[in-house]
Every structure is written in C-alpha cells, then in structure tokens.
Amino acid sequence: MTKTPVTLFNLQHFLVAAQTKVTDDYMAWSNDEEFARKNIPHLTLEPGSRYVRIVSKSHGQRSCFGFVDLTTGDVLKSNSWKAPAKNFARGNINDENSGCGRIRWTGVF
C-alpha cells in the first residue's frame, strides 16, 4: 500500500479528531464533570523537519503526546520529548479514523 504524503489539511483534520477523542476519553475517565471540563488536555502541533510533535498541555505543563511522520502520515508513540518510537505505527492520519484509533487522553499508545 502506498502512503499518501501529509498535507496541512490532513494535519488539521487529525488534530481536530485527536482533540475530540482526548476530550471524550477524559470526560469518560473523570467522575467530576466540572473538574474534567476545566482540565482537559489541549493538543497542539510543533512541526519539525521529518516529524510533527503532538504536544499536550494540561495544568500549565507540556508533554509529548506523540508524533506524525510527515513522509507517510504514520502516527507514532513518543519515545522521548524529541524522538518517536519507531517500532510500528499506531495509525495513519489518512485512514478511516484519522489515525486516532490508538489515542487516549494520556497519549498515543
């Protein structure tokens, strides 16, 4: 199967889908709806030369949520702040669920 290159539109669509998945998962995890609404992690993207870092911000702290490979669109778990785990892709932003099949509020798994 040939991988489709990543476009800005695909990345934006992925970010919206991922944020929706994180919000739903966080609300299901929390017992206190008011607390959950105030503390839902917010995702942003930080582009690099080969990978886009997905950053989660919650309680004033930032953490690496995962990565998107710009050449293939693969969604990768983070190995560290600067590097993805390259053992296997957790999804692809061009698939039927926008690469969000293995995403929870805690990160890409």
Backbone as numpy.savetxt, mean C-alpha at the origin, in Angstrom:
# Nx Ny Nz CAx CAy CAz Cx Cy Cz
2.90 -14.16 -18.84 2.06 -12.97 -18.84 2.94 -11.73 -18.84
2.65 -10.78 -19.72 3.40 -9.55 -19.81 2.87 -8.55 -18.79
3.77 -7.93 -18.06 3.38 -6.93 -17.07 3.20 -5.58 -17.75
2.16 -4.85 -17.36 1.89 -3.53 -17.91 2.68 -2.50 -17.12
3.34 -1.55 -17.80 4.07 -0.52 -17.08 3.14 0.32 -16.20
3.70 0.89 -15.17 2.94 1.68 -14.22 2.73 3.09 -14.77
1.51 3.58 -14.64 1.20 4.96 -15.03 0.76 5.72 -13.78
0.74 7.03 -13.88 0.30 7.86 -12.76 -1.15 7.54 -12.40
-1.97 7.31 -13.41 -3.37 6.95 -13.16 -3.47 5.65 -12.36
-2.69 4.64 -12.75 -2.70 3.36 -12.04 -2.27 3.53 -10.59
-1.24 4.35 -10.36 -0.77 4.59 -8.99 -1.83 5.30 -8.15
-2.50 6.28 -8.74 -3.55 7.00 -8.01 -4.71 6.07 -7.69
-5.09 5.24 -8.65 -6.17 4.28 -8.44 -5.77 3.28 -7.34
-4.53 2.82 -7.37 -4.04 1.91 -6.34 -4.08 2.57 -4.96
-3.64 3.83 -4.87 -3.61 4.52 -3.57 -5.01 4.66 -3.00
-5.98 5.01 -3.82 -7.37 5.14 -3.36 -7.89 3.77 -2.89
-7.65 2.74 -3.67 -8.10 1.39 -3.31 -7.42 0.91 -2.02
-6.12 1.16 -1.89 -5.38 0.75 -0.69 -5.87 1.51 0.54
-6.11 2.81 0.41 -6.60 3.60 1.55 -7.99 3.12 1.97
-8.82 2.79 1.02 -10.15 2.26 1.33 -10.04 0.93 2.07
-9.16 0.06 1.61 -8.95 -1.24 2.26 -8.42 -1.06 3.68
-7.46 -0.14 3.86 -6.90 0.14 5.18 -7.98 0.69 6.11
-8.77 1.61 5.63 -9.83 2.20 6.45 -10.84 1.15 6.88
-11.30 0.33 5.94 -12.27 -0.72 6.27 -11.70 -1.72 7.26
-10.45 -2.13 7.04 -9.81 -3.10 7.92 -9.61 -2.52 9.32
-9.21 -1.25 9.41 -8.98 -0.61 10.71 -10.29 -0.47 11.47
-11.36 -0.10 10.76 -12.66 0.05 11.41 -13.16 -1.31 11.92
-12.92 -2.38 11.16 -13.33 -3.71 11.60 -12.50 -4.18 12.79
-11.24 -3.77 12.86 -10.35 -4.19 13.95 -10.69 -3.49 15.26
-11.04 -2.20 15.19 -11.26 -1.39 16.39 -12.64 -1.62 16.99
-12.70 -1.61 18.30 -13.98 -1.71 19.01 -14.62 -0.35 19.23
-13.84 0.71 19.13 -14.31 2.07 19.40 -14.32 2.86 18.09
-15.49 3.09 17.53 -15.60 3.74 16.23 -15.05 5.17 16.25
-15.30 5.92 17.31 -14.80 7.30 17.40 -13.27 7.32 17.42
-12.66 6.45 18.22 -11.21 6.34 18.26 -10.66 5.97 16.89
-11.31 4.98 16.25 -10.83 4.49 14.95 -10.88 5.59 13.90
-11.94 6.34 13.83 -12.06 7.41 12.83 -10.95 8.46 12.98
-10.54 8.72 14.21 -9.49 9.71 14.46 -8.09 9.18 14.18
-7.91 7.86 14.18 -6.57 7.28 14.13 -6.31 6.37 12.95
-7.14 6.42 11.93 -6.92 5.60 10.74 -5.59 5.98 10.09
-4.73 5.03 9.78 -3.48 5.36 9.10 -3.76 5.95 7.71
-3.01 6.98 7.35 -3.16 7.63 6.05 -1.96 7.29 5.17
-2.24 6.85 3.95 -1.20 6.41 3.03 -0.82 7.51 2.05
0.48 7.59 1.77 1.00 8.48 0.74 2.05 7.71 -0.06
2.40 8.25 -1.20 3.41 7.63 -2.05 4.63 8.52 -2.15
5.81 7.91 -2.10 7.07 8.62 -2.28 7.83 7.95 -3.43
7.89 8.61 -4.60 8.53 7.98 -5.76 10.05 7.89 -5.62
10.57 6.81 -6.14 12.01 6.61 -6.23 12.35 6.26 -7.67
13.57 5.84 -7.93 13.97 5.54 -9.30 13.37 4.22 -9.80
13.30 3.21 -8.96 12.76 1.90 -9.37 11.47 1.56 -8.65
11.35 1.99 -7.39 10.20 1.65 -6.56 9.52 2.90 -6.04
8.22 2.79 -5.81 7.46 3.83 -5.12 7.23 3.30 -3.70
7.66 4.07 -2.71 7.46 3.67 -1.32 6.05 4.10 -0.90
5.33 3.18 -0.29 4.02 3.48 0.29 4.26 3.78 1.76
3.92 4.99 2.19 4.18 5.42 3.55 2.86 5.52 4.31
2.84 4.97 5.51 1.69 5.05 6.39 2.00 6.04 7.51
1.08 6.99 7.72 1.27 7.95 8.80 0.12 7.81 9.79
0.49 7.61 11.06 -0.49 7.46 12.12 0.13 7.94 13.43
-0.61 8.68 14.20 -0.14 9.19 15.49 1.14 10.02 15.35
1.28 10.71 14.23 2.45 11.56 14.01 3.71 10.82 13.60
3.61 9.52 13.40 4.77 8.73 13.01 4.57 8.15 11.62
5.67 8.03 10.88 5.64 7.46 9.54 6.32 6.11 9.56
5.76 5.20 8.79 6.39 3.88 8.63 6.22 3.43 7.19
7.08 2.52 6.78 7.03 1.99 5.42 5.95 0.91 5.37
4.95 1.13 4.56 3.81 0.24 4.42 4.08 -0.85 3.38
4.85 -0.50 2.35 5.18 -1.43 1.27 5.77 -0.67 0.09
5.89 -1.36 -1.05 6.48 -0.75 -2.25 5.70 -1.18 -3.49
5.78 -0.35 -4.53 5.28 -0.71 -5.85 6.46 -0.64 -6.81
6.68 -1.71 -7.55 7.75 -1.75 -8.56 7.26 -0.99 -9.78
7.97 0.05 -10.18 7.56 0.90 -11.29 7.66 0.21 -12.65
8.47 -0.83 -12.77 8.63 -1.49 -14.06 7.55 -2.54 -14.31
7.00 -3.13 -13.24 6.04 -4.22 -13.40 4.68 -3.94 -12.78
4.61 -3.02 -11.80 3.37 -2.78 -11.08 3.16 -3.72 -9.91
4.18 -4.54 -9.60 4.06 -5.47 -8.48 4.04 -4.73 -7.15
3.17 -5.20 -6.25 3.09 -4.67 -4.88 3.96 -5.58 -4.02
4.90 -4.98 -3.31 5.87 -5.75 -2.52 5.80 -5.37 -1.05
5.98 -6.34 -0.19 6.10 -6.11 1.24 7.41 -5.37 1.50
7.45 -4.59 2.57 8.70 -3.89 2.86 9.63 -4.78 3.67
10.91 -4.70 3.33 11.95 -5.39 4.08 12.56 -4.43 5.09
12.60 -3.17 4.72 13.08 -2.10 5.59 12.50 -0.79 5.06
12.88 0.33 5.65 12.41 1.63 5.18 12.84 1.87 3.73
14.00 1.40 3.36 14.55 1.69 2.03 14.42 0.58 1.01
14.04 -0.62 1.42 14.07 -1.74 0.47 12.85 -2.66 0.60
12.37 -3.14 -0.54 11.27 -4.11 -0.51 11.78 -5.53 -0.32
10.88 -6.40 0.12 11.17 -7.84 0.15 10.89 -8.34 -1.26
11.92 -8.84 -1.92 11.81 -9.20 -3.33 11.53 -10.68 -3.56
11.19 -11.43 -2.51 10.99 -12.88 -2.66 9.78 -13.21 -3.55
8.67 -12.48 -3.43 7.54 -12.65 -4.35 6.61 -11.45 -4.23
5.89 -11.17 -5.30 4.94 -10.06 -5.33 3.70 -10.43 -4.54
3.17 -9.47 -3.81 1.94 -9.68 -3.04 0.70 -9.31 -3.85
0.90 -8.80 -5.04 -0.19 -8.40 -5.93 0.37 -7.54 -7.04
-0.51 -7.05 -7.90 -0.10 -6.16 -8.98 -1.17 -5.10 -9.13
-0.77 -3.85 -9.30 -1.74 -2.77 -9.34 -2.65 -2.84 -10.56
-2.33 -3.68 -11.52 -3.17 -3.84 -12.71 -4.12 -5.03 -12.62
-4.13 -5.76 -11.49 -5.02 -6.92 -11.39 -6.43 -6.49 -10.98
-7.32 -7.48 -10.85 -8.74 -7.18 -10.62 -9.02 -6.47 -9.30
-8.18 -6.63 -8.29 -8.40 -5.93 -7.02 -7.39 -4.82 -6.79
-6.81 -4.32 -7.86 -5.86 -3.19 -7.83 -4.65 -3.43 -6.95
-4.27 -4.68 -6.75 -3.10 -5.00 -5.96 -3.34 -4.98 -4.47
-4.59 -4.91 -4.05 -4.91 -4.77 -2.62 -5.35 -6.07 -1.96
-5.13 -7.19 -2.61 -5.55 -8.47 -2.05 -4.81 -8.86 -0.78
-3.56 -8.43 -0.64 -2.76 -8.77 0.54 -2.35 -7.50 1.29
-3.35 -6.67 1.57 -3.11 -5.43 2.32 -4.05 -5.42 3.53
-3.48 -5.10 4.66 -4.24 -4.86 5.90 -3.84 -3.49 6.41
-4.45 -3.05 7.48 -4.12 -1.72 7.99 -2.69 -1.68 8.52
-2.11 -2.81 8.79 -0.74 -2.88 9.30 0.31 -2.87 8.20
-0.11 -3.10 6.94 0.85 -3.09 5.85 0.58 -4.18 4.83
1.47 -4.28 3.87 1.41 -5.34 2.87 1.95 -6.60 3.51
1.23 -7.70 3.37 1.71 -8.96 3.98 1.85 -10.06 2.96
